[in-house]
Amino acid sequence: MEFSSGNARNNSGPAIYGLGFIGALIYFLQAATSFWIGVIGFFKALFWPAFLVDYLLEFLKK
């Protein structure tokens, strides 16, 4: 069996996103006061990286 160092890849991105999704989902669902706020929290948990990048770019613009 031959090993090629040029083909080695680090595929930990989906795992990091998955853990972040679970953490954000727990956070938003615990803060929800009604069913519909929980539904909105679910969608916020899905798109938390977009919010993070948006806030980061706003911070860097100042």
N, C-alpha and C positions, 0 to 999 in steps of 0.2 A: 504494500500500500504506500503510495507516495503522498506526501503532504506538500501543498503549495502555499507559501506564505502570502501570495498575492490574492488569494481567494478567501482569506479569512475575513469574516464580517461579524460585527457586534450587533445582534438583533434584539437589544434590550429595550428599544423604544416602545413597542406595544405593551410590554410588561409595566414600564414606568407609567404610561398613560392609563393602563387599567387600574393600577393602584391609586393613582390620582383621582380617577373617576369614582372609585369606591369610597375614597375618603371624602371627596366633595359631595357625593350622594348622601352619605351619612350626615355630614354637616348640614346640608340644606334640608334634609328631611326632619332632622331634629329641631330645626328652627321653624318649620312649617306650623302654621296655626290652623290651617284648614286643608281640605283635600286639594283644592285648586292651587293653593300655594305650594303644596307638595309636588304637583305636576310641573309647575314652573321651576321648582327646585331640581327636578329630574333633568329638565332641558338645560338648566344652568350647569349642572354637573357634566353633561355631555360636551358643552362648549366652553368649559373653563379655560382651556389654553388660549382661545381667542380673546377672552376677557383679559387674561394675564398679559398677552402681547400688547393689547390696546392700552392698558394702563402703563405698561413699561414704556411704550413709545410716547405717550403723553408726558410721562415723567422726564424722559430724555429730551423732549422738545423744549422744556423750560430752561 
